[in-house]
Amino acid sequence: MDTQLPKIPVLDLTPETEALWPQLNEAIQRVIRSGQFIMGPDVGLFESEVAAYLGVKHAIAVNSGTDALVIGLRALGIGPEDEVITTPFTFFATAESISAVGAKPVFVDIDAATFNIDPSKIEAAITPKTKAILPVHLYGSPCAMDEILAIAHKYQLKVVEDCAQSFGARYNGIPTGTIGDVGAFSFFPSKNLGAFGDGGLVVTNNDAVAQQAKMLRVHGAKKKYHNEVLGYNSRLDTLQAAILRVKLPLIASKNAGRYEAAKRYNQLLDHPRIITPELVEGHVFHQYTLRVLSVDRDHLQKYLEDRGIGTMVYYPIPQDRLPIYNGQYPPNPVSDLLTTQVISLPIWPEISENVQKRIAEAIFSFLPS
């Protein structure tokens, strides 16, 4: 193990926090001194500003990306006995949200080139119980929304976009989350637009869906103490809204920094045993994830760890293979294969070329020549 070089984390939030510290400190102090910690003015202001940025009619702030999915599904009327088509290759919150509203997740395999749901396989999974498609813009790469929407329109299905990793990403110039019926975002601290705690957002252009989502986040009430449906306690804290308001104007430049870092990685990691991610227009590289071929991915990860380089595997177990669902679904061979090959390298907007070179050199020293 090389103890002489500084460790490289998989994500370093310090540069952004330090650069924004005066504005962040002012925003935090303002909220604390106001005493309005729940649904204070910054929440409504953030909702207006983020709706304008995304070009969407309604933005409803909630307390996590998972709640955004759950509330988005319920606001569309998805519930017991319904089926929702989604990808096996993502974090459990996606399928969990479907199950949490009483519906059944139906897993459709992915495209190996994009890591996203393969539209050519969706139609075969549709049954009379199918009510929605839930694509995930994984790693910040937009799904093939034209094909997905064509299928949804053909079968009169709703589309809920999981944008937990794709804030600011664009598909044919249109922000992800605004293409389907509902978009669900996460503001977990590691996200491209991250809070200092949990946070989420539901977006829609449908007035009725927006009204339902607003009710659901406050115990199912349009008017306080007049509860109409079973809802949730899912409000974005005023402190988090104020922090997000500081960061939102910079998101385009931050995403551009991630894209440039991905371009450098692709140039540095030219090797026959590595498949680098496609530099798709509109990709915001929440993660920089490559595939390694004919080598033990887990051994590579340990090798890099021993040299002070942090990495992550997103995701080691596909959703359909998790204990809660295991044995209930037919195999998804592409997803199953990629879980053994993928590894995500350190990436943040300010990552330096020298740091990336050190990472690439370490990977090359592991791979057979």
Secondary structure, DSSP 4 states (H G I P E B T S, - for coil): ---SSPPB-S---HHHHHHTHHHHHHHHHHHHHHT--BS-HHHHHHHHHHHHHHT-SEEEEES-HHHHHHHHHHHTT--TT-EEEE-SSS-THHHHHHHHTT-EEEE--B-TTTSSB-GGGTGGG--TTEEEEE-B-GGGPPP-HHHHHHHHHHHT-EEEEE-TT-TT-EETTEETTSSSSEEEEE--TTSSS--SS--EEEEES-HHHHHHHHHHHBTTBSSTT-B-S---B---BHHHHHHHHHHGGGHHHHHHHHHHHHHHHHHHT--TTEEPPP--TT---SSEEEEE-SS-HHHHHHHHHHTTB--B-S-SS-GGGSTTTTTSS---HHHHHHTTTEEEEP--TT--HHHHHHHHHHHHHHS--
